[in-house]
Amino acid sequence: MGGVSDLALKKFLENFPNVHTINLCLDNDEAGRKACEDIIKMLEELGKANNKVYKVNVLPAKLGKDYNEMLMAEVETDGTKVKKQKEVR
């Protein structure tokens, strides 16, 4: 979400009232899990105020702290190793 504020999400939901499903892909650490809990609580309150129900999917990275670490990690898939990409400048 680019920070700890939920203002961007609230504005997004205000601009797109047909959105009812939110996927949370925050960091897979204590702070990320706490942020998910806080966002879910905010969405429950917002839903009550607006007579809406939001479906929230919490989707932390399965490997590493976040999706970037997951993508950058060495992963073995079907016998083929996918190595960390080197930055090209």
C-alpha positions in Angstrom: 0.0 0.0 0.0 3.0 2.2 0.0 2.9 3.0 3.7 0.8 2.6 6.7 -2.2 4.8 5.9 -5.4 3.3 4.6 -6.4 6.6 2.9 -5.4 5.4 -0.6 -7.5 2.2 -0.2 -10.5 4.2 1.1 -10.2 6.6 -1.8 -9.9 3.7 -4.3 -13.1 2.1 -2.9 -14.9 5.4 -3.1 -13.9 5.9 -6.8 -14.7 2.2 -7.7 -17.8 1.3 -5.7 -18.3 -2.0 -7.6 -15.1 -3.5 -6.0 -16.1 -6.0 -3.4 -13.0 -8.2 -3.3 -9.7 -7.0 -1.9 -6.4 -9.0 -2.0 -3.9 -8.1 0.7 -0.3 -9.0 -0.3 1.5 -7.4 2.5 4.8 -8.5 4.1 4.9 -11.9 5.7 6.1 -10.6 9.1 4.6 -9.4 12.3 4.1 -5.9 11.0 2.5 -7.1 7.8 0.1 -9.4 9.6 -0.9 -6.6 12.0 -1.5 -4.3 9.1 -3.7 -6.9 7.5 -5.7 -7.2 10.7 -6.0 -3.4 10.8 -7.1 -3.1 7.2 -9.7 -5.9 7.7 -11.1 -4.1 10.7 -11.3 -0.8 8.7 -13.0 -2.6 5.8 -15.6 -4.1 8.2 -16.3 -0.6 9.6 -16.4 1.0 6.2 -18.7 -1.8 4.9 -21.1 -1.3 7.8 -21.2 2.5 7.2 -21.8 2.0 3.4 -24.0 -1.1 3.7 -21.5 -3.2 1.8 -19.6 -6.5 2.4 -16.0 -6.8 1.3 -14.4 -10.1 0.7 -10.8 -9.9 1.8 -8.1 -12.4 0.8 -4.9 -12.3 2.8 -2.2 -13.6 0.5 1.3 -13.4 2.1 4.3 -14.6 0.1 4.9 -18.3 0.7 8.7 -17.9 0.7 10.6 -15.0 2.2 9.3 -11.8 3.8 7.5 -10.5 0.7 6.8 -11.2 -2.9 10.1 -9.5 -4.0 12.1 -11.8 -1.8 10.1 -14.8 -3.1 10.8 -13.8 -6.7 14.5 -13.1 -6.0 15.1 -16.4 -4.2 16.5 -19.4 -5.8 13.6 -21.7 -6.5 13.6 -25.2 -7.9 10.8 -25.9 -10.2 10.4 -29.0 -12.3 14.2 -29.7 -11.9 15.1 -26.3 -13.4 16.7 -23.7 -11.1 15.5 -20.2 -11.5 18.4 -18.0 -10.2 18.3 -14.6 -8.8 18.2 -12.0 -11.6 21.2 -9.7 -11.9 20.5 -6.1 -12.3 21.5 -4.8 -15.7 22.4 -1.2 -16.1 
